[in-house]
């Protein structure tokens, strides 16, 4: 119960616009999580990238705000913080605004662990979702 009140207090600090964006990001993250269990990854990647064009006129702060909302919602929804639903959600939301993004999936093999995979979204060569160190740490497929 304390976690709920803590989340409620943090939400009160945000504007109504930001709360609505967080709610939308949460719904889309959950939808992507469910869609990954039903549809193929290839189909989801194609579907989430539709409507994106190279002539988008969305300002950079709005793009970063959407990425923030997806990260915040995804971090609260998924205990293990799966990156793929967050990356697909960000790609979907940005494509609806006409913003072209690149979904990257990479792998690495640490010395002491098994093979690890990670997904991230890039816009104009910069990582929006998935951590800025992702292109360096993971080998893109």
C-alpha positions as CSV (number, residue, x, y, z in Angstrom):
1,X,0.0,0.0,0.0
2,X,2.9,2.3,0.7
3,X,4.2,1.9,-2.8
4,X,0.8,3.1,-4.2
5,X,0.9,6.2,-2.1
6,X,4.5,6.9,-3.0
7,X,3.6,6.6,-6.7
8,X,0.5,8.9,-6.2
9,X,2.7,11.6,-4.5
10,X,5.1,11.5,-7.4
11,X,2.4,11.8,-9.9
12,X,1.0,14.9,-8.2
13,X,4.2,16.7,-9.0
14,X,3.5,16.4,-12.8
15,X,1.1,18.5,-14.9
16,X,-2.1,17.0,-16.3
17,X,-0.5,16.8,-19.7
18,X,2.4,14.8,-18.3
19,X,0.0,12.5,-16.4
20,X,-2.0,11.8,-19.5
21,X,1.2,11.1,-21.4
22,X,2.3,8.7,-18.7
23,X,-1.1,7.0,-18.8
24,X,-0.9,6.6,-22.6
25,X,2.7,5.3,-22.3
26,X,1.6,2.7,-19.7
27,X,-1.3,1.5,-21.8
28,X,0.9,1.2,-24.9
29,X,3.7,-0.6,-22.9
30,X,1.1,-3.1,-21.7
31,X,-0.3,-3.6,-25.1
32,X,3.2,-4.3,-26.5
33,X,4.0,-6.7,-23.7
34,X,0.8,-8.6,-24.6
35,X,1.3,-8.4,-28.3
36,X,4.8,-10.0,-27.9
37,X,3.0,-13.1,-26.6
38,X,0.7,-13.3,-29.6
39,X,2.4,-11.8,-32.7
40,X,5.8,-12.4,-34.2
41,X,8.5,-9.8,-33.5
42,X,8.9,-9.2,-37.2
43,X,5.2,-8.2,-37.6
44,X,5.4,-6.0,-34.5
45,X,8.5,-4.2,-35.7
46,X,6.9,-3.5,-39.0
47,X,3.6,-2.4,-37.5
48,X,5.1,-0.1,-34.9
49,X,7.1,1.7,-37.5
50,X,4.2,2.6,-39.8
51,X,3.3,6.2,-40.5
52,X,6.9,7.4,-39.7
53,X,8.2,9.8,-42.3
54,X,11.5,11.5,-42.8
55,X,9.8,14.9,-42.9
56,X,8.4,15.0,-39.4
57,X,8.2,18.4,-37.8
58,X,8.0,17.3,-34.1
59,X,10.3,19.3,-31.8
60,X,13.0,17.6,-29.9
61,X,11.6,18.3,-26.4
62,X,8.4,16.6,-27.3
63,X,10.3,13.5,-28.6
64,X,12.3,13.4,-25.3
65,X,9.1,13.8,-23.3
66,X,7.6,10.7,-24.9
67,X,10.8,8.7,-24.3
68,X,10.7,9.8,-20.7
69,X,7.0,8.7,-20.3
70,X,7.7,5.3,-21.8
71,X,10.8,4.8,-19.6
72,X,8.9,5.9,-16.5
73,X,5.8,3.8,-17.2
74,X,7.8,0.7,-18.2
75,X,10.0,0.9,-15.1
76,X,6.9,0.8,-12.9
77,X,5.0,-1.8,-14.9
78,X,7.7,-4.4,-15.4
79,X,9.6,-5.6,-12.3
80,X,12.5,-7.0,-14.4
81,X,12.3,-3.9,-16.7
82,X,12.1,-5.7,-20.0
83,X,13.5,-3.5,-22.7
84,X,11.6,-4.8,-25.7
85,X,8.1,-3.7,-24.8
86,X,9.4,-0.3,-23.9
87,X,11.3,0.0,-27.2
88,X,8.3,-1.1,-29.2
89,X,6.0,1.3,-27.3
90,X,8.3,4.3,-27.9
91,X,8.6,3.4,-31.6
92,X,4.9,3.1,-31.9
93,X,4.1,6.4,-30.2
94,X,6.8,8.3,-32.1
95,X,5.7,6.8,-35.4
96,X,2.2,8.1,-34.9
97,X,3.7,11.6,-34.8
98,X,5.6,10.9,-38.0
99,X,9.0,10.5,-36.2
100,X,11.2,7.9,-37.8
101,X,13.1,5.7,-35.3
102,X,15.4,2.7,-35.5
103,X,14.7,-0.3,-33.3
104,X,18.0,-2.0,-32.5
105,X,18.3,-5.5,-30.9
106,X,21.8,-6.5,-29.8
107,X,23.5,-9.3,-27.9
108,X,26.6,-9.7,-25.7
109,X,28.3,-12.5,-23.8
110,X,29.7,-11.4,-20.5
111,X,32.6,-13.6,-19.1
112,X,30.6,-14.9,-16.1
113,X,27.1,-14.9,-17.5
114,X,25.0,-16.4,-20.3
115,X,24.3,-14.6,-23.5
116,X,22.3,-11.4,-22.9
117,X,20.0,-9.6,-25.3
118,X,18.8,-6.0,-25.3
119,X,16.6,-3.7,-27.3
120,X,16.8,0.1,-27.7
121,X,15.4,2.9,-29.9
122,X,17.5,5.4,-31.8
123,X,16.5,8.7,-33.3
124,X,19.0,10.5,-35.5
125,X,21.8,8.3,-34.2
126,X,21.0,9.0,-30.5
127,X,19.6,6.5,-28.1
128,X,16.1,7.5,-26.8
129,X,15.1,4.3,-25.0
130,X,17.4,1.5,-23.7
131,X,20.4,3.4,-22.3
132,X,23.1,5.4,-24.0
133,X,25.7,2.7,-23.5
134,X,23.7,0.1,-25.5
135,X,25.4,0.6,-28.9
136,X,28.8,0.2,-27.3
137,X,28.0,-2.8,-24.9
138,X,25.8,-4.8,-27.3
139,X,26.5,-6.1,-30.9
140,X,23.5,-5.1,-33.0
141,X,21.9,-7.9,-35.0
